[in-house]
Every structure is written in C-alpha cells, then in structure tokens.
Amino acid sequence: MHHGNLKEIIKNTNVVINSGALVKHFGLKKDFEDINVTGTKNVVDFCKKYGKRLLHISTISISGNSEKDESIVETYENRNNKKIFTENNLYINQSLQNIYALTKFKAEVSVLEAIHDGLDAQILRLGNITSRYSDGAFQRNAEDNAFAKRVKSYIEIGAFPNYVLDHEIELTPVDLASDAIIKILNHKSDCNMFHIMDTKLLAIKDLIETTSAMGISLTPVNDVLMSDIITGILADASRKGIVSGIIHDLNKDKKLVYTSKIRLNAKFTENYLKKCRFSLEKN
C-alpha cells in the first residue's frame, strides 16, 4: 500500500471490517494460510497499533458443523444428543479437516488473543450466505459457492438420498446479514462473539415442494439406488461434470453423507439484535 494512502486511512477510519478471506472450500493450503490467517494477523496488528475498532467476519463452519460423520443416523431422537455450539464456544473437539474452516478458526484465535490484550473487536460468525432477501439476486461467481453447486448437481441428477428428507438447512440472506453487521457496528458493547445466521431452518421437505412447484422434479431414492445413479453418471465422460457439486460429499462406498455431531445455536445473538431493533421488515 502507498504510504500516503495509509496515512489517509489512519486519519479517516475508526472501524475496520475484515471480510477479506479466501472462501472457496477447496484449494491450496498456502493460499488459505496467507489470506485467512496471516491476512487477519496483519489487520489485527494495524488495529492495535492505531487504536481502531475491529469487526472480524468469520464463519459458522469453524464449529465443524459441515464436517461429515458417518456414524450418525439422522433421526429426530438423536438430534438431542448433538454437541451444541454457541457464541461462547471455540473448541469443543470439533473436526476441522476442511482447510477453509481450519484457517478461519486460526484467524479467530488471533483476534481473540488481541481482544484479551485490550483490542476493541467483535467476531461475527456468518452462516450459509445466500441470495438477497429483497430481490433474490445471488452472487455472480455462483460456481464458487459450494452450497449452490450442490443444489445444482441434485437438480441435474433429478434424485437425492431419501434420508435427507429429515434434514433442515440454514440459509442466511446476504442483505439481512449485512444489516445485522451494521446493527452490531452501531452499538458499543463488551460482547465480542456473534452468530449471524437464520435460526428458522428450512426443512428439505419444503425445499422439495418448492422446486416441484417450479416444475423441477427431485425424487427421493434409497442409498443403493443413489450410489448406482452416481456410478452410472461417473462412467459417462460427457456427463460426469453433473456430480461436481456433490463429489466431496461421497464416502468410499459412494454413499452421500450429510450428518454432523454439531448443532448450532444463536440465541444470544438473536436477543442482542432484538435489543438493537434489528428486524426483517425494513425500517
């Protein structure tokens, strides 16, 4: 950065929002370390040196909630046995195999250490960011969004594993997430950890009904049939790109795994935002 520019920034800034991150879910380890970990440390050092407040944008993925666990059969009963991950949690023996989640976890640690040393900073863990609530517009580089790619693969295959019908998914509209961030920005507080995510989950059953109403048919099938369908697609060189969105969800038996030991909680943030007069209705 040009020295003159830095002087201007120091003079005209009182809050830094660190949302710069490599957010692809796959890639070179060094790139993730350089951007997500070293990049955050540089921002932290800047804020400490010049007395700026920091809002650090993190991800709910550091909870390990997107790490698959094949030993779990997803039923309504065992949902109560999951580890709850709240705003008070950082490490609860969660799996951090994913390089993106791991580097974002390390970044949080460096921000928390700075908070411990007196830095005025808040960490905002964002959920599964999706299209705008106001008009449905989605990110331009949709092919870099793991969730969008997954949905696209299922639509092209026309089938999905039937056990997923008991699941729910979390969708955080990007404009509401940014509204919530601004609300937190506008209030001084000693609270330093927030979960910016939609606590009203979308049942897969409702998602299937919606796609069906749009003329997209998705058939629930058993694991064996799903595995056979995928094997057939992979055998056809011209069609194997169809499964690119779910290839990382397959285990060695070509079974799709979508179960996790972690259940997310955002009650504290919900109550905090209510007090800040955050609402879905535009003010």
C-alpha distance (Angstrom), angle and dihedral (degrees) to the residues before:
residue distance angle dihedral
M1 . . .
H2 3.80 . .
H3 3.80 111.3 .
G4 3.81 93.4 -127.9
N5 3.81 90.8 53.2
L6 3.79 90.7 51.6
K7 3.82 90.8 53.5
E8 3.83 89.5 51.5
I9 3.81 91.1 49.7
I10 3.81 92.5 48.5
K11 3.79 91.0 49.7
N12 3.83 98.3 44.0
T13 3.79 102.4 37.3
N14 3.77 131.4 79.5
V15 3.80 100.5 161.6
V16 3.81 129.4 40.9
I17 3.81 119.3 -159.3
N18 3.79 108.5 -159.0
S19 3.79 105.4 -157.1
G20 3.79 95.0 139.9
A21 3.79 108.0 120.1
L22 3.76 142.8 134.1
V23 3.80 99.6 -112.1
K24 3.78 103.1 176.6
H25 3.77 109.0 118.1
F26 3.82 93.5 -135.5
G27 3.78 133.3 41.0
L28 3.79 147.5 89.1
K29 3.80 115.3 -22.1
K30 3.81 93.2 -138.7
D31 3.82 92.7 55.4
F32 3.81 91.4 53.5
E33 3.82 92.1 46.9
D34 3.83 92.9 47.7
I35 3.80 96.0 48.2
N36 3.81 105.6 29.8
V37 3.82 101.0 34.5
T38 3.82 108.7 23.1
G39 3.82 91.0 34.0
T40 3.81 90.8 55.1
K41 3.81 92.3 46.5
N42 3.82 89.2 53.6
V43 3.82 91.1 51.6
V44 3.82 90.8 46.8
D45 3.83 90.7 50.9
F46 3.82 90.5 49.7
C47 3.82 92.1 50.7
K48 3.80 92.7 46.8
K49 3.79 93.4 47.4
Y50 3.81 96.1 48.5
G51 3.82 99.9 31.3
K52 3.81 97.5 -114.3
R53 3.78 125.8 155.9
L54 3.81 113.8 -117.6
L55 3.79 130.4 -147.1
H56 3.78 106.5 -169.5
I57 3.80 116.3 -161.7
S58 3.80 110.0 -144.1
T59 3.80 134.1 163.4
I60 3.77 136.2 -108.9
S61 3.85 85.4 -131.4
I62 3.80 89.3 83.3
S63 3.83 84.9 76.7
G64 3.81 88.7 69.7
N65 3.82 88.9 -121.9
S66 3.79 92.0 136.8
E67 3.81 93.9 51.3
K68 3.78 110.2 106.5
D69 3.79 123.3 -122.7
E70 3.79 115.3 -166.5
S71 3.81 94.0 -170.2
I72 3.80 92.6 69.8
V73 3.78 123.1 85.8
E74 3.77 105.3 -159.1
T75 3.81 109.1 -125.3
Y76 3.78 133.3 147.8
E77 3.84 89.1 -111.7
N78 3.79 98.8 56.2
R79 3.78 94.1 45.2
N80 3.79 85.6 85.3
N81 3.81 90.6 59.3
K82 3.79 94.4 62.0
K83 3.77 122.9 111.2
I84 3.79 109.6 -105.3
F85 3.81 114.7 -132.3
T86 3.82 112.1 -157.6
E87 3.80 136.1 170.1
N88 3.83 86.7 -88.0
N89 3.80 93.1 60.5
L90 3.78 130.0 89.6
Y91 3.79 109.0 151.8
I92 3.80 119.9 17.6
N93 3.82 97.4 157.4
Q94 3.79 89.2 -82.9
S95 3.78 119.6 164.3
L96 3.82 112.9 -105.0
Q97 3.80 101.3 -176.9
N98 3.78 93.8 134.2
I99 3.84 110.3 91.0
Y100 3.82 91.9 -144.3
A101 3.82 93.4 52.5
L102 3.81 92.1 43.2
T103 3.81 94.8 52.2
K104 3.81 91.8 45.1
F105 3.83 87.8 50.8
K106 3.82 90.4 53.1
A107 3.81 89.8 48.2
E108 3.83 90.1 54.6
V109 3.80 90.3 51.9
S110 3.81 91.3 55.5
V111 3.83 91.3 49.4
L112 3.82 91.9 47.6
E113 3.81 90.5 50.3
A114 3.81 88.8 52.8
I115 3.84 90.5 48.7
H116 3.80 87.5 52.3
D117 3.83 87.4 53.8
G118 3.80 90.7 53.3
L119 3.82 105.1 -88.9
D120 3.80 114.1 149.0
A121 3.79 98.9 -127.5
Q122 3.78 140.8 142.5
I123 3.79 126.8 -158.5
L124 3.79 116.6 -146.2
R125 3.78 115.7 -164.3
L126 3.79 108.3 -157.9
G127 3.78 125.3 -151.6
N128 3.80 129.3 -142.4
I129 3.82 100.2 -39.6
T130 3.79 112.2 -143.9
S131 3.80 140.4 166.0
R132 3.79 123.7 -41.2
Y133 3.81 116.8 -78.8
S134 3.83 90.5 -144.3
D135 3.82 98.9 58.6
G136 3.81 110.1 -6.5
A137 3.84 94.9 -111.4
F138 3.81 112.1 158.5
Q139 3.81 131.3 -155.6
R140 3.81 114.9 -75.8
N141 3.80 95.6 -128.4
A142 3.81 93.3 56.0
E143 3.81 90.1 155.7
D144 3.83 88.1 68.9
N145 3.81 91.8 56.2
A146 3.81 109.6 93.6
F147 3.81 93.9 -159.2
A148 3.82 94.5 50.0
K149 3.81 90.6 47.6
R150 3.80 90.6 51.3
V151 3.81 92.9 52.1
K152 3.82 90.3 46.4
S153 3.81 91.4 52.9
Y154 3.81 92.4 52.4
I155 3.80 92.0 48.3
E156 3.82 90.2 51.9
I157 3.81 92.6 45.9
G158 3.82 92.0 45.8
A159 3.81 93.2 -145.9
F160 3.81 139.3 74.3
P161 3.84 136.0 -174.6
N162 3.80 109.1 -80.9
Y163 3.83 95.3 -138.0
V164 3.82 87.5 69.3
L165 3.83 88.4 71.1
D166 3.83 87.0 82.9
H167 3.81 91.0 56.0
E168 3.77 132.3 93.5
I169 3.79 128.8 -155.3
E170 3.77 131.8 -145.5
L171 3.81 119.0 -131.2
T172 3.81 122.5 -174.9
P173 3.83 112.7 -168.6
V174 3.80 107.7 -136.3
D175 3.82 96.5 -131.3
L176 3.81 93.5 51.2
A177 3.81 89.7 48.3
S178 3.81 90.3 53.7
D179 3.84 90.9 46.7
A180 3.81 89.1 53.5
I181 3.81 91.3 48.6
I182 3.82 90.6 52.4
K183 3.83 90.3 49.3
I184 3.81 89.7 54.2
L185 3.81 89.9 45.2
N186 3.81 91.2 53.8
H187 3.81 94.7 54.6
K188 3.78 125.2 69.1
S189 3.79 111.0 -138.6
D190 3.79 144.2 152.2
C191 3.81 88.8 -132.3
N192 3.78 107.1 107.5
M193 3.81 108.6 176.8
F194 3.80 128.1 63.9
H195 3.81 136.5 171.7
I196 3.80 108.5 -144.3
M197 3.79 100.4 -166.2
D198 3.79 140.4 115.4
T199 3.80 109.0 -95.8
K200 3.82 90.9 -167.9
L201 3.79 98.9 82.7
L202 3.80 123.4 -154.1
A203 3.79 113.9 -121.7
I204 3.81 112.7 -131.7
K205 3.83 86.8 -132.0
D206 3.82 88.9 62.5
L207 3.80 91.3 46.4
I208 3.82 90.8 52.9
E209 3.82 90.8 48.5
T210 3.81 89.9 51.6
T211 3.81 94.4 49.4
S212 3.79 89.3 46.1
A213 3.83 90.5 54.1
M214 3.83 86.4 54.0
G215 3.81 90.6 55.2
I216 3.82 94.8 -102.8
S217 3.78 110.6 128.9
L218 3.79 118.1 -154.7
T219 3.79 115.6 -179.2
P220 3.80 121.5 -154.2
V221 3.83 109.8 -134.2
N222 3.81 135.5 176.8
D223 3.80 121.7 -97.0
V224 3.80 95.9 -101.4
L225 3.80 93.6 52.2
M226 3.82 91.5 44.2
S227 3.80 89.9 52.2
D228 3.84 90.6 49.2
I229 3.82 91.4 50.3
I230 3.81 91.5 51.0
T231 3.82 92.3 46.0
G232 3.81 88.9 52.3
I233 3.81 92.9 50.0
L234 3.83 92.4 47.2
A235 3.81 89.7 52.5
D236 3.81 90.6 59.6
A237 3.82 109.0 75.3
S238 3.80 92.7 -159.9
R239 3.82 92.9 53.7
K240 3.78 106.4 34.5
G241 3.81 91.5 94.7
I242 3.82 86.3 72.7
V243 3.82 91.3 76.2
S244 3.83 95.4 47.9
G245 3.81 90.9 105.4
I246 3.81 94.2 56.7
I247 3.81 102.5 30.2
H248 3.83 91.1 102.7
D249 3.82 90.8 52.1
L250 3.83 92.5 62.3
N251 3.78 122.8 98.4
K252 3.82 123.3 -151.7
D253 3.83 91.5 -81.3
K254 3.82 90.2 53.8
K255 3.79 89.2 -109.5
L256 3.80 116.1 144.8
V257 3.80 113.3 -123.4
Y258 3.81 120.8 -158.0
T259 3.78 103.9 156.0
S260 3.77 127.9 112.6
K261 3.81 136.5 -177.4
I262 3.80 91.6 -137.1
R263 3.78 129.9 87.1
L264 3.79 117.0 -168.9
N265 3.76 124.2 -134.7
A266 3.81 128.6 -167.5
K267 3.81 102.8 167.8
F268 3.79 93.7 124.2
T269 3.82 92.7 52.3
E270 3.81 91.7 44.9
N271 3.80 91.3 54.8
Y272 3.80 92.3 42.9
L273 3.81 92.8 51.6
K274 3.82 90.8 47.6
K275 3.79 88.1 56.4
C276 3.83 87.9 50.2
R277 3.82 88.0 53.8
F278 3.79 94.0 -114.0
S279 3.79 112.2 163.8
L280 3.79 138.7 162.5
E281 3.79 90.0 -122.7
K282 3.77 109.5 85.4
N283 3.80 110.8 -112.6
